[in-house]
Amino acid sequence: MDTEKLRSFCLSLPGATEGIKWEDHLCFMVGEKMFCITGLTDESTVSFKVKEEEFETMSERNGLIPAPYMARNKWVQVTRRNALRTNEWEHYLRQSYEIIKSKLPKKLQKEIDG
């Protein structure tokens, strides 16, 4: 998935926003909490949160590793974007978004859900 498709998909999720952090990291957030981090180019790695029970299996997949600095929080990093098919990208990005959204205060979750 190229950066523009990734950006378009992430921003299609209710209440999702984007911002630049650490000078050159494109971050996608819900309720100011990050659910996906990438660089500005199509060659950049992409990191997102996965379910605790999926973390080990995902980390062992070819083209994925435990995300530096975030592995303890069950984030993985995609080092080769073609390691995931389009439907897998959408599944894991949506899942990361839902995991992060579920940890937000209930009032904010209701605002996001409309």
N, CA, C and O of each residue as an XYZ file, in Angstrom:
456
protein
N       0.859     -1.181      0.000
C       0.000      0.000      0.000
C       0.896      1.233      0.000
O       1.760      1.385      0.864
N       0.684      2.103     -0.971
C       1.499      3.310     -1.017
C       1.006      4.318      0.033
O      -0.070      4.164      0.611
N       1.811      5.332      0.254
C       1.525      6.299      1.324
C       0.203      7.019      1.110
O      -0.530      7.252      2.071
N      -0.117      7.377     -0.129
C      -1.367      8.094     -0.371
C      -2.586      7.217     -0.102
O      -3.576      7.695      0.453
N      -2.531      5.944     -0.484
C      -3.641      5.023     -0.194
C      -3.754      4.787      1.306
O      -4.859      4.731      1.845
N      -2.617      4.648      1.982
C      -2.612      4.468      3.439
C      -3.237      5.684      4.107
O      -4.075      5.556      5.000
N      -2.823      6.851      3.667
C      -3.354      8.104      4.221
C      -4.856      8.206      3.994
O      -5.609      8.542      4.908
N      -5.282      7.917      2.786
C      -6.697      7.989      2.446
C      -7.517      7.017      3.293
O      -8.585      7.374      3.789
N      -7.026      5.802      3.457
C      -7.761      4.824      4.250
C      -7.829      5.259      5.713
O      -8.905      5.262      6.312
N      -6.697      5.623      6.280
C      -6.682      6.017      7.703
C      -7.618      7.192      7.967
O      -8.338      7.206      8.966
N      -7.607      8.178      7.071
C      -8.448      9.363      7.273
C      -9.921      9.092      6.995
O     -10.771      9.918      7.326
N     -10.236      7.948      6.391
C     -11.641      7.589      6.170
C     -12.295      7.040      7.439
O     -13.517      6.911      7.503
N     -11.489      6.722      8.438
C     -12.026      6.192      9.688
C     -12.599      7.339     10.512
O     -11.993      8.409     10.574
N     -13.757      7.140     11.149
C     -14.425      8.226     11.882
C     -13.520      8.886     12.928
O     -12.941      8.217     13.783
N     -13.417     10.203     12.836
C     -12.654     10.970     13.826
C     -11.148     10.906     13.665
O     -10.423     11.464     14.489
N     -10.652     10.242     12.626
C      -9.200     10.126     12.432
C      -8.627     11.453     11.954
O      -9.230     12.162     11.149
N      -7.449     11.764     12.474
C      -6.729     12.965     12.077
C      -5.295     12.578     11.752
O      -4.860     11.463     12.039
N      -4.566     13.509     11.152
C      -3.165     13.253     10.848
C      -2.320     14.405     11.340
O      -2.808     15.519     11.529
N      -1.058     14.124     11.543
C      -0.133     15.153     11.954
C       1.293     14.681     11.733
O       1.551     13.491     11.553
N       2.205     15.627     11.749
C       3.626     15.306     11.609
C       4.249     15.412     13.000
O       4.090     16.419     13.689
N       4.951     14.371     13.394
C       5.665     14.367     14.678
C       7.118     14.007     14.414
O       7.436     13.372     13.408
N       7.976     14.406     15.296
C       9.405     14.094     15.208
C       9.970     14.489     13.847
O      10.800     13.773     13.287
N       9.530     15.607     13.323
C       9.985     16.241     12.088
C       9.543     15.555     10.796
O       9.222     16.245      9.829
N       9.514     14.217     10.745
C       9.240     13.561      9.469
C       8.415     12.282      9.582
O       8.485     11.420      8.706
N       7.639     12.153     10.649
C       6.774     10.987     10.824
C       5.318     11.399     10.647
O       4.808     12.269     11.353
N       4.667     10.753      9.689
C       3.252     10.990      9.449
C       2.477     10.094     10.411
O       2.566      8.868     10.338
N       1.726     10.707     11.301
C       1.006      9.969     12.344
C      -0.497     10.122     12.149
O      -1.000     11.214     11.883
N      -1.194      9.011     12.285
C      -2.653      9.008     12.209
C      -3.172      8.750     13.598
O      -2.703      7.849     14.293
N      -4.162      9.559     14.009
C      -4.620      9.544     15.388
C      -6.134      9.505     15.473
O      -6.845      9.921     14.558
N      -6.594      9.002     16.582
C      -8.003      9.100     16.945
C      -8.003      9.603     18.383
O      -7.355      9.019     19.251
N      -8.731     10.688     18.632
C      -8.726     11.279     19.969
C      -7.336     11.650     20.441
O      -7.026     11.503     21.623
N      -6.488     12.130     19.534
C      -5.108     12.546     19.811
C      -4.178     11.387     20.172
O      -3.038     11.623     20.572
N      -4.636     10.152     20.041
C      -3.816      8.960     20.313
C      -3.461      8.305     18.986
O      -4.336      8.083     18.150
N      -2.195      7.999     18.788
C      -1.736      7.432     17.525
C      -2.189      5.985     17.340
O      -2.170      5.184     18.275
N      -2.595      5.671     16.108
C      -2.897      4.285     15.766
C      -2.069      3.802     14.576
O      -2.057      2.608     14.277
N      -1.376      4.718     13.895
C      -0.504      4.341     12.773
C       0.562      5.418     12.615
O       0.286      6.614     12.719
N       1.798      4.957     12.360
C       2.920      5.869     12.163
C       3.685      5.408     10.929
O       3.962      4.220     10.767
N       4.021      6.357     10.063
C       4.824      6.051      8.884
C       5.697      7.255      8.554
O       5.660      8.277      9.240
N       6.470      7.116      7.506
C       7.262      8.231      7.010
C       6.501      8.897      5.875
O       5.326      8.611      5.649
N       7.175      9.777      5.173
C       6.512     10.546      4.129
C       6.644      9.937      2.738
O       6.065     10.460      1.786
N       7.393      8.842      2.599
C       7.600      8.233      1.293
C       7.015      6.823      1.256
O       6.710      6.232      2.291
N       6.869      6.304      0.048
C       6.343      4.946     -0.122
C       7.322      3.882      0.361
O       6.931      2.731      0.553
N       8.570      4.239      0.558
C       9.566      3.295      1.055
C       9.631      3.275      2.581
O      10.326      2.439      3.159
N       8.925      4.172      3.226
C       8.955      4.262      4.691
C       8.317      3.043      5.340
O       7.397      2.437      4.790
N       8.819      2.695      6.512
C       8.174      1.648      7.290
C       6.842      2.171      7.810
O       6.596      3.377      7.812
N       5.989      1.258      8.248
C       4.690      1.607      8.811
C       4.533      0.825     10.109
O       4.794     -0.377     10.145
N       4.110      1.497     11.169
C       3.893      0.829     12.449
C       2.456      1.011     12.899
O       1.853      2.065     12.694
N       1.913     -0.042     13.521
C       0.559      0.019     14.063
C       0.418     -0.997     15.186
O       1.223     -1.919     15.318
N      -0.614     -0.809     15.984
C      -0.872     -1.677     17.129
C      -1.661     -2.903     16.676
O      -2.530     -2.808     15.809
N      -1.348     -4.054     17.272
C      -2.089     -5.289     16.994
C      -2.608     -5.863     18.312
O      -2.189     -5.449     19.393
N      -3.516     -6.811     18.203
C      -4.025     -7.480     19.394
C      -2.887     -8.232     20.076
O      -1.986     -8.755     19.419
N      -2.945     -8.274     21.399
C      -1.888     -8.933     22.171
C      -1.654    -10.364     21.693
O      -0.513    -10.811     21.580
N      -2.748    -11.079     21.414
C      -2.612    -12.482     21.012
C      -2.069    -12.647     19.588
O      -1.674    -13.750     19.212
N      -2.041    -11.582     18.797
C      -1.512    -11.635     17.429
C      -0.074    -11.140     17.326
O       0.591    -11.356     16.313
N       0.401    -10.479     18.372
C       1.685     -9.792     18.307
C       2.840    -10.714     17.912
O       3.608    -10.384     17.009
N       2.969    -11.840     18.563
C       4.093    -12.728     18.288
C       4.053    -13.263     16.857
O       5.065    -13.260     16.155
N       2.887    -13.716     16.438
C       2.740    -14.244     15.076
C       3.025    -13.168     14.037
O       3.726    -13.417     13.057
N       2.488    -11.985     14.249
C       2.715    -10.886     13.303
C       4.196    -10.502     13.261
O       4.736    -10.227     12.189
N       4.845    -10.482     14.416
C       6.256    -10.094     14.496
C       7.164    -11.077     13.774
O       8.277    -10.729     13.378
N       6.690    -12.299     13.604
C       7.492    -13.332     12.951
C       7.249    -13.409     11.448
O       7.962    -14.121     10.742
N       6.261    -12.691     10.957
C       5.985    -12.705      9.512
C       7.124    -12.057      8.742
O       7.757    -11.118      9.225
N       7.376    -12.551      7.566
C       8.394    -11.976      6.708
C       7.986    -10.543      6.348
O       6.882    -10.312      5.855
N       8.878     -9.592      6.597
C       8.582     -8.194      6.289
C       7.994     -7.414      7.453
O       7.685     -6.232      7.306
N       7.830     -8.058      8.618
C       7.330     -7.383      9.819
C       8.262     -7.683     10.981
O       8.845     -8.765     11.063
N       8.395     -6.723     11.870
C       9.203     -6.885     13.079
C       8.480     -6.218     14.246
O       7.565     -5.424     14.024
N       8.874     -6.524     15.494
C       8.339     -5.740     16.609
C       8.773     -4.279     16.418
O       9.935     -4.013     16.112
N       7.868     -3.364     16.592
C       8.182     -1.946     16.347
C       9.170     -1.428     17.395
O       8.931     -1.565     18.595
N      10.282     -0.830     16.944
C      11.230     -0.257     17.895
C      10.531      0.744     18.827
O       9.715      1.554     18.387
N      10.857      0.672     20.077
C      10.326      1.548     21.138
C       8.861      1.287     21.490
O       8.398      1.724     22.543
N       8.126      0.584     20.629
C       6.694      0.397     20.860
C       6.293     -1.074     20.996
O       5.120     -1.374     21.217
N       7.249     -1.985     20.868
C       6.931     -3.414     20.918
C       6.293     -3.795     22.253
O       5.414     -4.657     22.293
N       6.717     -3.174     23.326
C       6.137     -3.518     24.641
C       4.647     -3.183     24.697
O       3.911     -3.713     25.530
N       4.215     -2.297     23.798
C       2.793     -1.936     23.703
C       2.081     -2.692     22.589
O       0.958     -2.359     22.210
N       2.765     -3.727     22.065
C       2.195     -4.601     21.021
C       1.990     -3.888     19.689
O       0.953     -4.028     19.040
N       2.999     -3.124     19.304
C       3.026     -2.510     17.983
C       3.993     -3.295     17.110
O       5.034     -3.752     17.583
N       3.650     -3.453     15.834
C       4.545     -4.075     14.861
C       4.946     -3.030     13.825
O       4.271     -2.019     13.637
N       6.061     -3.304     13.163
C       6.523     -2.412     12.101
C       6.614     -3.213     10.803
O       7.238     -4.273     10.753
N       5.993     -2.696      9.776
C       6.053     -3.307      8.455
C       7.285     -2.722      7.761
O       7.335     -1.529      7.462
N       8.267     -3.573      7.515
C       9.509     -3.109      6.890
C       9.453     -3.219      5.376
O      10.210     -2.548      4.674
N       8.565     -4.055      4.874
C       8.332     -4.206      3.436
C       6.831     -4.092      3.204
O       6.070     -4.973      3.606
N       6.413     -3.037      2.575
C       4.971     -2.786      2.432
C       4.243     -3.875      1.650
O       3.042     -4.065      1.843
N       4.933     -4.586      0.783
C       4.269     -5.659      0.038
C       4.141     -6.943      0.853
O       3.687     -7.963      0.335
N       4.534     -6.899      2.116
C       4.384     -8.056      3.001
C       2.914     -8.287      3.363
O       2.543     -9.383      3.785
N       2.079     -7.258      3.199
C       0.650     -7.372      3.473
C      -0.133     -7.084      2.198
O       0.228     -6.206      1.414
N      -1.209     -7.839      2.007
C      -2.119     -7.581      0.887
C      -3.032     -6.408      1.271
O      -3.130     -6.056      2.446
N      -3.686     -5.816      0.296
C      -4.546     -4.656      0.541
C      -5.591     -4.951      1.617
O      -5.799     -4.133      2.512
N      -6.253     -6.116      1.539
C      -7.274     -6.427      2.542
C      -6.661     -6.595      3.931
O      -7.309     -6.285      4.931
N      -5.420     -7.081      4.007
C      -4.755     -7.181      5.307
C      -4.406     -5.797      5.832
O      -4.586     -5.528      7.020
N      -3.913     -4.921      4.979
C      -3.630     -3.546      5.395
C      -4.882     -2.925      6.017
O      -4.835     -2.371      7.116
N      -5.988     -3.025      5.303
C      -7.221     -2.413      5.797
C      -7.668     -3.044      7.107
O      -8.106     -2.342      8.018
N      -7.560     -4.359      7.208
C      -7.942     -5.050      8.442
C      -7.099     -4.570      9.617
O      -7.648     -4.180     10.647
N      -5.775     -4.591      9.480
C      -4.905     -4.246     10.606
C      -4.926     -2.763     10.944
O      -4.806     -2.400     12.115
N      -5.073     -1.906      9.956
C      -5.190     -0.470     10.256
C      -6.498     -0.181     10.983
O      -6.516      0.576     11.954
N      -7.596     -0.784     10.515
C      -8.887     -0.594     11.184
C      -8.830     -1.174     12.611
O      -9.337     -0.571     13.557
N      -8.218     -2.332     12.742
C      -8.109     -2.957     14.062
C      -7.285     -2.087     15.009
O      -7.669     -1.908     16.164
N      -6.169     -1.547     14.544
C      -5.350     -0.666     15.372
C      -6.162      0.553     15.809
O      -6.137      0.941     16.977
N      -6.871      1.141     14.872
C      -7.747      2.282     15.158
C      -8.765      1.912     16.247
O      -8.951      2.663     17.204
N      -9.417      0.760     16.099
C     -10.438      0.331     17.069
C      -9.835      0.060     18.441
O     -10.442      0.394     19.458
N      -8.645     -0.544     18.481
C      -7.980     -0.812     19.767
C      -7.704      0.501     20.487
O      -7.994      0.643     21.674
N      -7.143      1.454     19.760
C      -6.814      2.755     20.365
C      -8.082      3.499     20.765
O      -8.154      4.064     21.856
N      -9.081      3.503     19.887
C     -10.342      4.194     20.195
C     -11.000      3.607     21.439
O     -11.586      4.342     22.234
N     -10.909      2.296     21.614
C     -11.554      1.641     22.764
C     -10.948      2.062     24.095
O     -11.567      1.869     25.141
N      -9.752      2.631     24.073
C      -9.094      3.072     25.307
C      -9.362      4.543     25.628
O      -8.942      5.050     26.668
N     -10.062      5.211     24.726
C     -10.408      6.616     24.955
C     -11.552      6.702     25.962
O     -12.277      5.727     26.158
N     -11.721      7.858     26.603
C     -12.871      8.036     27.496
C     -14.178      7.785     26.737
O     -14.294      8.132     25.562
N     -15.146      7.190     27.407
C     -16.424      6.820     26.778
C     -17.103      8.018     26.111
O     -17.683      7.884     25.033
N     -17.033      9.168     26.739
C     -17.658     10.361     26.179
C     -17.046     10.699     24.815
O     -17.765     11.022     23.869
N     -15.730     10.625     24.724
C     -15.051     10.918     23.470
C     -15.370      9.854     22.419
O     -15.535     10.176     21.242
N     -15.457      8.601     22.833
C     -15.826      7.533     21.903
C     -17.208      7.815     21.298
O     -17.412      7.628     20.099
N     -18.141      8.257     22.121
C     -19.501      8.565     21.629
C     -19.479      9.728     20.653
O     -20.197      9.712     19.654
N     -18.656     10.747     20.934
C     -18.538     11.886     20.027
C     -18.006     11.432     18.664
O     -18.498     11.862     17.621
N     -17.002     10.565     18.689
C     -16.403     10.068     17.445
C     -17.402      9.236     16.661
O     -17.493      9.352     15.438
N     -18.147      8.402     17.359
C     -19.122      7.528     16.701
C     -20.350      8.289     16.209
O     -21.130      7.779     15.405
N     -20.506      9.507     16.700
C     -21.630     10.338     16.251
C     -22.846     10.011     17.002
O     -23.897     10.607     16.765
